[in-house]
Amino acid sequence: MNKSLMRFFVAAVLCVSVCSSWAQTAPIRLRFAHPHTVIDPLHIAALDFAKRVKAGTGGGIEIQVYPNSQLGNDNTVIAGVRGGTIDFAATGNPFFTGIVPKLNVLDLPYQFDNAQQVARILDGPVGRSLLDELGAHQMKGLAFWEVGFRSLANSRRPVLKAEDIKGLKIRTTPNPAHIKAFQLLGAAPQPMPFAEVFSALESKAIDGHENPPTLMFSSKMYEVQKYLSLTKHAYTALILVMNKARFESLKPEFQKILLQESLNAAVLQRDMNAKGEMVALAEMRKLGMQINEKPNVESIRAIVKDETRKIFIEKNGDELIKKIDALR
C-alpha cells in the first residue's frame, strides 16, 4: 500500500472515530410545553427540572421549556405529546380525564382535606397506578405536580354562601365533576382552555372562574375580577407526561433520572405554591380585590360532594374513593 493510500485510510478511520464519538455525546434535545406564565411556580419548577436533568445526565439531555401556551392550548399540547411532536407537557388533570376517566377521582369536590393527604395519594401507589393508565395512550406519566386548591372569583358579587353562586357564568375545566358541581349550585359552567380565560373575563363573556389564588395572581386575573372567595372546593393535580416512545428510547439510567427529577420538581412546585398563596392574596387585596377568606363552605359541600361522588362511583366503582378515604 503506497503512502498516499495509507494516509487516506488513516484519515477515514479518524473521521469515523471522531464522528462516532460526537454522535454518542451530542445532547438529546427535548421540548416541554405548559400553559402558565413565566412567573408561575409551574414554570420555575419546569426550569429547575430541566437544569437537574441536564446535570444528572451529564449534559446528555437538554430540555427547552415553552411556557404560556406557546406550543398550543391544553388539549393541543396533550395531542402533541401523544403524537410525538412535543416531548413533555404539564397541564391540569381535568384535561386528561377524557382519555383516562378514572383520573376524575382526583377532581371530585372536597375530595382532599389538606396538602399532606394530597402528597400521600399522588406520590404513592394510588397516584402511580393512575399515571400508569396513561401508557395505553402513547404517554408516560412521570409525576403529579399541582395546580392546587381551587377557589371562586367573579366580577359581579361577593360569594358568601352557596346561594350566591346561582346564575353566575363560571369558567370551569372540562372535567365532568367540575361541570356537574356548578350545575348543582345553579351556575352556568363554561368549560374552556386556560389560555382563553383572561380574554373571556375581560369581555364579560363569563362572570368568573375557579383557580388557585397563586394562578390568579400570576395570570393577573385581578385586573378583571373584583371578588374572590376561598371556597377551596376542589383540588387540581397537574400531570407531567412525556411521549411514551421517546421515553422508552432513552437508556435506562436516563429514564431513572427523569422519573426521580420529576418527583423532586413536584415537591418544589407544591412548596412554592404553599408559600406563594399568602403573598398572592395580600398582593391582590392591595390591588383592589375583595377577598372573603371564610365563606360558608359547608353550604357548598352539602350540595356538591355526595352527588358528584355518586356519579363517579356509578361509572367507575368505589375502589379508588375508598383508597383515598383510607389515607385521610
VOTIRO-728633 format. One record per residue (C-alpha): residue number from 1; residue in one letter; x, y, z. Coordinates in Angstrom, 3 decimals. Layout:
pos,code,east,north,up
NUM,A,X,Y,Z;
...
This chain:
pos,code,east,north,up
1,M,0.000,0.000,0.000;
2,N,1.505,3.361,-1.003;
3,K,1.824,6.253,1.436;
4,S,-1.000,8.296,-0.114;
5,L,-3.451,5.443,0.193;
6,M,-2.313,4.765,3.757;
7,R,-2.887,8.416,4.684;
8,F,-6.391,8.228,3.166;
9,F,-7.347,5.193,5.257;
10,V,-5.909,6.687,8.450;
11,A,-7.888,9.889,7.849;
12,A,-11.039,7.915,7.183;
13,V,-10.641,5.879,10.379;
14,L,-10.040,9.050,12.397;
15,C,-13.131,10.670,10.882;
16,V,-15.312,7.671,11.722;
17,S,-13.922,7.625,15.239;
18,V,-14.474,11.327,15.834;
19,C,-17.942,11.358,14.257;
20,S,-18.974,8.305,16.271;
21,S,-17.722,9.905,19.469;
22,W,-19.616,13.133,18.679;
23,A,-22.818,11.202,17.953;
24,Q,-22.591,9.497,21.327;
25,T,-22.057,12.740,23.260;
26,A,-24.376,15.094,21.368;
27,P,-27.244,16.059,23.709;
28,I,-30.776,14.843,23.182;
29,R,-32.873,17.999,22.876;
30,L,-36.474,17.796,24.089;
31,R,-39.379,20.264,24.195;
32,F,-41.527,20.876,27.308;
33,A,-44.835,22.774,26.949;
34,H,-47.123,24.197,29.641;
35,P,-49.908,26.841,29.861;
36,H,-48.784,29.041,32.767;
37,T,-46.861,32.326,32.825;
38,V,-43.128,32.702,33.394;
39,I,-43.612,33.922,36.983;
40,D,-45.808,30.981,37.978;
41,P,-44.339,28.194,40.177;
42,L,-45.023,25.711,37.376;
43,H,-42.571,27.466,35.064;
44,I,-39.963,27.888,37.790;
45,A,-40.227,24.188,38.655;
46,A,-40.030,23.243,34.970;
47,L,-36.800,25.216,34.579;
48,D,-35.371,23.572,37.688;
49,F,-36.402,20.164,36.347;
50,A,-34.611,20.897,33.054;
51,K,-31.489,22.056,34.897;
52,R,-31.358,18.981,37.131;
53,V,-31.980,16.572,34.266;
54,K,-29.156,18.152,32.279;
55,A,-26.797,17.860,35.257;
56,G,-27.896,14.332,36.118;
57,T,-27.375,13.094,32.572;
58,G,-24.022,14.823,32.204;
59,G,-25.444,17.064,29.520;
60,G,-26.973,14.109,27.733;
61,I,-30.481,15.604,27.799;
62,E,-31.302,19.263,27.253;
63,I,-34.888,20.384,27.831;
64,Q,-36.269,23.606,26.367;
65,V,-39.305,24.907,28.278;
66,Y,-42.114,26.687,26.398;
67,P,-44.491,28.499,28.816;
68,N,-47.722,30.424,28.384;
69,S,-49.305,28.068,25.814;
70,Q,-46.645,28.936,23.222;
71,L,-46.987,25.486,21.641;
72,G,-50.786,25.406,21.913;
73,N,-53.559,25.207,24.479;
74,D,-54.038,22.384,26.989;
75,N,-55.688,19.963,24.584;
76,T,-53.250,20.765,21.783;
77,V,-50.115,20.022,23.792;
78,I,-51.539,16.743,25.082;
79,A,-52.267,15.735,21.485;
80,G,-48.728,16.830,20.605;
81,V,-47.216,14.562,23.240;
82,R,-49.352,11.634,22.118;
83,G,-48.339,12.255,18.517;
84,G,-44.655,12.792,19.290;
85,T,-44.387,16.410,18.107;
86,I,-43.933,17.602,21.721;
87,D,-41.795,15.645,24.167;
88,F,-43.171,16.806,27.542;
89,A,-46.358,18.538,28.623;
90,A,-47.584,19.635,32.025;
91,T,-51.205,20.640,32.390;
92,G,-54.195,20.121,34.639;
93,N,-55.566,16.677,35.406;
94,P,-59.047,17.594,34.058;
95,F,-57.651,17.754,30.523;
96,F,-56.623,14.089,30.778;
97,T,-59.898,12.748,32.157;
98,G,-61.486,12.349,28.738;
99,I,-58.645,9.936,27.956;
100,V,-58.484,8.142,31.325;
101,P,-61.859,8.560,33.103;
102,K,-60.526,7.143,36.386;
103,L,-58.490,10.334,36.804;
104,N,-61.801,12.072,37.545;
105,V,-61.467,10.784,41.101;
106,L,-58.832,13.432,41.832;
107,D,-61.122,16.294,40.798;
108,L,-64.167,15.432,42.881;
109,P,-65.320,18.372,45.045;
110,Y,-63.914,18.329,48.586;
111,Q,-62.029,15.103,47.863;
112,F,-58.892,16.213,49.726;
113,D,-58.624,17.813,53.154;
114,N,-55.083,19.196,53.001;
115,A,-51.744,19.165,51.205;
116,Q,-50.411,16.294,53.324;
117,Q,-53.187,13.982,52.176;
118,V,-52.630,15.088,48.587;
119,A,-48.955,14.078,48.777;
120,R,-49.795,10.668,50.296;
121,I,-52.160,9.932,47.427;
122,L,-50.359,11.418,44.438;
123,D,-46.847,10.269,45.337;
124,G,-47.917,6.802,46.492;
125,P,-49.319,3.642,44.899;
126,V,-52.691,5.223,44.035;
127,G,-51.029,8.035,42.121;
128,R,-48.620,5.728,40.308;
129,S,-51.436,3.398,39.259;
130,L,-53.301,6.342,37.747;
131,L,-50.211,7.609,35.933;
132,D,-49.620,4.147,34.513;
133,E,-53.094,4.235,32.915;
134,L,-51.739,6.855,30.505;
135,G,-49.362,4.316,28.981;
136,A,-52.121,2.884,26.807;
137,H,-52.479,6.322,25.202;
138,Q,-48.915,6.964,23.994;
139,M,-47.936,8.865,27.165;
140,K,-45.563,8.132,30.014;
141,G,-46.914,9.629,33.216;
142,L,-43.854,10.933,35.071;
143,A,-45.320,12.620,38.152;
144,F,-48.165,14.644,39.594;
145,W,-47.329,18.310,40.051;
146,E,-50.204,20.619,41.005;
147,V,-52.497,23.435,40.041;
148,G,-53.700,23.491,43.656;
149,F,-56.857,24.038,45.699;
150,R,-59.396,25.939,43.633;
151,S,-61.344,28.988,44.843;
152,L,-64.016,31.084,43.177;
153,A,-63.585,34.578,41.744;
154,N,-66.087,36.695,39.837;
155,S,-66.836,40.245,38.734;
156,R,-70.486,40.501,39.825;
157,R,-70.842,39.989,43.586;
158,P,-69.277,38.577,46.753;
159,V,-69.826,34.867,47.268;
160,L,-70.516,34.240,50.950;
161,K,-72.543,31.036,50.626;
162,A,-73.797,28.526,48.074;
163,E,-76.831,30.611,47.129;
164,D,-74.593,33.452,45.905;
165,I,-73.217,31.225,43.121;
166,K,-76.595,30.858,41.398;
167,G,-76.785,32.445,37.973;
168,L,-73.052,33.103,37.569;
169,K,-71.380,32.123,34.295;
170,I,-68.270,30.349,35.566;
171,R,-65.367,29.064,33.537;
172,T,-64.566,25.525,34.592;
173,T,-62.239,22.839,33.356;
174,P,-63.782,20.197,31.059;
175,N,-63.872,17.751,33.960;
176,P,-67.365,16.255,34.392;
177,A,-67.213,16.604,38.197;
178,H,-66.441,20.331,37.959;
179,I,-69.200,20.924,35.427;
180,K,-71.744,18.929,37.435;
181,A,-70.826,20.695,40.690;
182,F,-71.551,24.134,39.299;
183,Q,-74.745,22.927,37.669;
184,L,-75.872,21.655,41.087;
185,L,-75.062,25.090,42.532;
186,G,-77.243,26.783,39.927;
187,A,-74.386,28.351,37.978;
188,A,-73.766,28.126,34.233;
189,P,-70.428,26.297,33.814;
190,Q,-68.420,27.222,30.728;
191,P,-65.536,24.792,30.043;
192,M,-62.607,26.307,28.142;
193,P,-58.805,26.060,27.890;
194,F,-56.871,28.118,30.414;
195,A,-55.289,30.276,27.697;
196,E,-58.730,31.670,26.784;
197,V,-59.891,32.573,30.298;
198,F,-58.489,36.087,30.733;
199,S,-59.955,37.394,27.481;
200,A,-63.330,35.798,28.271;
201,L,-63.341,37.506,31.679;
202,E,-62.252,40.807,30.156;
203,S,-65.005,40.749,27.531;
204,K,-67.624,39.689,30.135;
205,A,-68.349,36.535,28.158;
206,I,-68.108,34.864,31.563;
207,D,-68.584,36.259,35.070;
208,G,-65.901,34.332,36.853;
209,H,-63.579,31.379,37.135;
210,E,-62.229,29.000,39.761;
211,N,-58.492,28.612,40.193;
212,P,-55.907,28.704,42.984;
213,P,-55.004,32.237,44.161;
214,T,-51.383,31.789,43.062;
215,L,-52.508,31.183,39.486;
216,M,-54.980,34.082,39.613;
217,F,-52.146,36.364,40.688;
218,S,-49.519,35.160,38.210;
219,S,-52.087,35.473,35.389;
220,K,-53.175,38.984,36.501;
221,M,-56.822,37.959,36.707;
222,Y,-57.293,40.512,39.480;
223,E,-57.400,43.076,36.659;
224,V,-60.781,41.715,35.521;
225,Q,-62.175,40.193,38.744;
226,K,-63.225,42.051,41.898;
227,Y,-64.481,39.319,44.245;
228,L,-62.659,36.236,45.496;
229,S,-63.979,33.646,47.955;
230,L,-61.646,30.969,49.320;
231,T,-64.067,28.130,48.745;
232,K,-61.283,25.587,48.138;
233,H,-63.995,23.434,46.632;
234,A,-61.695,21.127,44.680;
235,Y,-58.060,20.228,44.283;
236,T,-56.489,20.025,40.839;
237,A,-53.429,17.932,40.189;
238,L,-51.213,18.732,37.236;
239,I,-49.728,15.842,35.290;
240,L,-46.256,15.846,33.785;
241,V,-46.263,13.484,30.817;
242,M,-43.753,12.506,28.172;
243,N,-44.202,10.853,24.813;
244,K,-44.033,7.157,25.694;
245,A,-41.983,6.033,22.696;
246,R,-39.495,8.851,23.288;
247,F,-39.150,7.888,26.961;
248,E,-38.648,4.219,26.133;
249,S,-35.987,5.082,23.534;
250,L,-33.747,6.534,26.253;
251,K,-31.198,4.412,28.067;
252,P,-32.398,3.147,31.465;
253,E,-30.193,5.466,33.503;
254,F,-31.708,8.487,31.716;
255,Q,-35.222,7.161,32.313;
256,K,-34.455,6.799,36.018;
257,I,-33.184,10.378,36.230;
258,L,-36.299,11.745,34.505;
259,L,-38.582,9.907,36.923;
260,Q,-36.643,10.965,40.011;
261,E,-36.262,14.607,38.996;
262,S,-39.929,14.858,38.053;
263,L,-40.783,13.852,41.642;
264,N,-38.232,16.277,43.080;
265,A,-39.750,19.068,40.980;
266,A,-43.230,18.139,42.225;
267,V,-42.127,18.708,45.820;
268,L,-40.503,22.014,44.864;
269,Q,-43.543,23.258,42.968;
270,R,-46.048,22.354,45.685;
271,D,-43.850,24.066,48.276;
272,M,-43.681,27.220,46.151;
273,N,-47.458,27.198,45.755;
274,A,-47.991,26.858,49.507;
275,K,-45.615,29.698,50.314;
276,G,-46.904,31.835,47.472;
277,E,-50.609,31.714,48.336;
278,M,-50.449,34.185,51.236;
279,V,-48.287,36.516,49.169;
280,A,-50.716,36.299,46.248;
281,L,-53.711,37.036,48.469;
282,A,-52.007,40.004,50.087;
283,E,-50.958,41.482,46.752;
284,M,-54.368,41.014,45.148;
285,R,-56.017,42.650,48.160;
286,K,-53.700,45.638,47.702;
287,L,-54.715,45.750,44.051;
288,G,-58.397,46.087,44.934;
289,M,-59.819,42.572,45.145;
290,Q,-62.354,41.935,47.878;
291,I,-61.336,38.616,49.425;
292,N,-63.620,36.552,51.627;
293,E,-61.356,34.148,53.492;
294,K,-64.163,32.330,55.318;
295,P,-67.175,31.723,53.081;
296,N,-69.781,29.213,54.216;
297,V,-68.007,26.204,52.743;
298,E,-70.391,23.720,54.331;
299,S,-73.329,25.160,52.373;
300,I,-71.411,24.376,49.156;
301,R,-70.090,20.992,50.260;
302,A,-73.594,19.805,51.230;
303,I,-74.825,20.364,47.670;
304,V,-71.935,19.003,45.609;
305,K,-69.853,16.385,47.424;
306,D,-72.136,13.356,47.723;
307,E,-73.837,13.832,44.375;
308,T,-70.605,14.060,42.356;
309,R,-69.158,11.063,44.193;
310,K,-72.279,9.079,43.388;
311,I,-71.916,9.818,39.678;
312,F,-68.236,8.789,39.703;
313,I,-68.993,5.533,41.529;
314,E,-71.760,4.633,39.074;
315,K,-69.259,4.830,36.214;
316,N,-66.001,3.675,37.828;
317,G,-66.822,1.815,41.037;
318,D,-65.822,2.870,44.543;
319,E,-62.376,1.248,44.909;
320,L,-60.343,4.425,44.287;
321,I,-62.515,6.560,46.548;
322,K,-62.151,4.032,49.371;
323,K,-58.351,4.051,48.971;
324,I,-58.278,7.851,49.121;
325,D,-60.604,7.989,52.120;
326,A,-58.396,5.481,53.958;
327,L,-55.455,7.879,53.716;
328,R,-57.142,10.883,55.319;
